[in-house]
Amino acid sequence: MKSLDCDVLIIGSGPAGLAAAVSARDSGAERVLVLERNHELGGILPQCIHSGFGLRVFGSDLTGPEYAQRWAERAAKANVEVMAGTMVLEIGPGLAVRATGARSGLIEVRAKAIVLAMGCRERPRGALAIPGARPAGVYTAGTAQRLVNIEGYVPGENVVILGSGDIGMIMARRMTLEGARVAAMLEIQPYVSGLRRNLVQCVQDYGIPLHTETTVVEVRGSDRVEEIVAARVDSSWQPTPGSEWTIPCDTLLLSVGLIPENELSRQAGVALDRRTGGPLVDQYYQTSVPGIFAAGNVVHVYDLVDDVSEAAMQAGQAAAEWAAGRLPVMDSHLPVKAGANVHHVVPQRLSRPSDGAPAKLACRVQQPIEETALIAVRNGSETLVQRRLRYARPSEMLDIEVPANLLHTLDPSASLVVDVTCPERGR
């Protein structure tokens, strides 16, 4: 078995992996190696041919392939080493990684620091327990996107989309442009789960019927999907008897959520957050295992690729500093917890920074607030920092910064809580 040594090893070459690799090189890491199981770089980006990428990072409105190419060019210019077509098999013990590829064979990579950037995967039909037959024509939205944009195959002519995630809404437009008829988009929540801009540009602008508080209760068909049965749901997301109706279709696309891909993280002994499904991290994106960092959708699912890249750049810099012995082991952290109307917070713990940089917290709300909202960080009854927002929606990540001087003044036993409330309602 061939052995390699490097300063920083990146697993995954999506927008997080490439940004972390470039940042690690820019921060002084001499040898940065990226392992990618696909034969092309960019993760999911090559199949995302729509625009809307890079507005903040590059100041340009790019397609997914263009955004991936920008980072690939930066990585090449920074002398980042890339091994594509290489599958990581296991991590550990320590910071040793074993991988295999058609060209490399079985290899072991010994790194001083590792950045996990495996991204996320779609929730499949099996996770939804939709009753009915198992005919052809049921796809996740991302699979359908690859079929259309990469393989050149339109998977159906009459389509129903379950879920209103961003990929689902984008595919509603894409299928329409390819000549298919999108009969309906069904969403179990009373609001869409994707960005508002995609609701307008991909659903409303194309006249696609959207039914909220609705789900699929049965799939019918023999060899191919013939129709689905939809039903209204109550406040407990249970189908309401007597509300069922059928929608003829030959294709059902599922856009019902993304799950951080953390099989390797578990194998490495990284502690995971049950709410996000990703690693517990501090503001440097270091996990519970010293020397292992995580970045991008493997931590929690972001809204925008620019946010993924910016977080990954911070993780890459921290990994380079760890590899050089400049980032100390943190003996204690201040825990950060989700408070009123908050589903989860990242990072879940904060250290007292030596560089004077503020700690940026990101969170998602559980229920939308369409009027003025207030995001606040408190320690017990004491509010440390707060800011007002025009609104707060589950589909849009919120952030707030905690100044470094506040972190230094807090007692070691402090516990921070993030709330997002509506001041006009007194809650």
Salt bridges, closest charged atoms under 4 A:
ASP5 OD1 - ARG110 NE 2.99
ASP7 OD1 - LYS112 NZ 3.30
GLU81 OE2 - ARG31 NE 2.73
GLU90 OE2 - ARG98 NE 2.63
GLU108 OE2 - ARG98 NH1 2.61
GLU108 OE1 - ARG110 NH1 3.62
GLU151 OE2 - ARG146 NE 3.81
GLU178 OE2 - ARG174 NH1 2.90
GLU213 OE1 - ARG232 NH2 3.81
GLU218 OE1 - ARG220 NE 3.46
GLU227 OE2 - ARG220 NH1 2.85
GLU261 OE1 - ARG121 NE 3.02
GLU263 OE2 - ARG266 NH1 2.89
ASP282 OD2 - HIS333 NE2 3.57
ASP303 OD1 - ARG364 NH2 2.53
ASP307 OD1 - ARG56 NH2 2.28
GLU310 OE2 - ARG56 NE 3.02
GLU370 OE2 - ARG196 NH2 3.73
GLU370 OE1 - ARG393 NH2 3.13
GLU371 OE2 - ARG425 NE 3.11
GLU396 OE2 - ARG393 NH1 3.32
ASP399 OD1 - ARG387 NH2 3.75
ASP419 OD2 - ARG378 NE 2.63
GLU424 OE2 - ARG388 NH2 3.53
